Amino acid sequence: MPLHHIQHWIAGQAVKSADNATASTQRPEDNEPYAKACAASTCEVEAAVAAAQDAVESFRQTSPDQRESILLNAAKLIQQRSDAITEILIDEIGSPISKAKLEIAISIGILKAHASLPRRMTGRTYPDDQTGRLSFAKRQPLGVVAGITPFNVPLIKGVKHSSVALATGNPFVWLPSQQTPVLANALAEIYSAAGLPEGALNMIHGDGKQIGDALTSHPGVRMVSFTGSAAVGKHIQAVCGQHGKRLTLELGGSNALIVLADADLDAAVHAAALGSFLYQGQICLATSRIIVHQAVAVEFRDKLVAKANALPYGPLTDPSTVIGPLINQASKASAQQAIDDAMANGATVECGNRWTGNRLHPTILSQVNASMRIAQAEVFAPIVSLQTADDSEHALQLANAGPGMLVAAVFGSNLQQVFALTDQLETGMVHVNQMTIQQDPMVPFGGEPPTGFGREGVETAIDDYTTWKWVTVKP
């Protein structure tokens, strides 16, 4: 397979690093070389932000129709290029083809939803005590927005972060994951072909540890949107607070699924298996902890183990394949360390804990307690823990005792009991009789600290990405 050579995207042009620095990636499936991307220094950060600043005045003057058309054109182009994008997602991040196609469909839906934002930037008039004076307020774009996105759903997050900024008239500077330069470049090319003006989107590749602070603290950046780990998110929040910037954070958590005594067990098992093991558990919405009422705990465990053992891990191009490789060797080592730590502290392996190449077979651990690493952090691997609850109140206590949930799910038939849990679960999102992995571009998507700050989605985007200006007019 030929090596992909990827450059930065600044002011509508492919640009090399001034110092010619590069970084390489490998295919998760077989560790074969896949891409060599330019690696940015502060020089490229400055150039990207400068290009975005140069575009601020002209881009904020684009009409709602123009911005709407650009996003709808981008959606059409993603659909037209879906085969090529699918291939990238398979090769670059080890995505099974079913997950790749789902990611493409969700991304198209996000673009279509965000295309409505330019027409939602409405203002308002106010009664005025001064006779004959007109008093009104209007929304205006903030200015340059910086976005930092992860490897696991690179198209979804690349589209979500960029399109909401662009829809509201804000030039965007993008730092994608170092694992996904080819996908990021494909999206930049799509935006250009869709008619996005030069400088409205600028993309730099590089190590966030080295250039992240230069980007997020840059005086030309008005807002930062970030999806990634809680530790990095906490740091970015401190930087933005110090410099008075707006931000949204979508971070990871140890997500819980509660199964009550009156739950439909087959439906709960299906949701638990997909929610825990889809894309190898490398999803921020994945189920990390399953809390089951003692009355059905044994039956649920046996059914879940059988379901997990039956999940296919064949070729990534096979639509039936569910389990693929972990993203890199560091993730592979981290997953095994989490299992070993749990076993050393008394956990029982119900299934899994074996590898086929870079693929970890779905692993279920029971007898997990709060001292174990797996109970204290997001593992980002096909590993889930089982806990038994005495009753619904005990299940609630176990769920809320975790390190923070981005999302939770509850399975049960007694809606009064279920809705009581949805109110008391300490998380920003709860799904009833469904798996934890859900996506909708219209809703306020996100979590409470420490799993997030602010919300993504059409519902909240106008307030986050625009600023008010009060105007009075006296003839």
Summary of the structure (lengths in Angstrom):
residues: 475
radius of gyration: 23.2
end to end distance: 69.9
largest distance: 78.9
contacts: 1755
relative contact order: 0.14
helix: 41%
strand: 23%
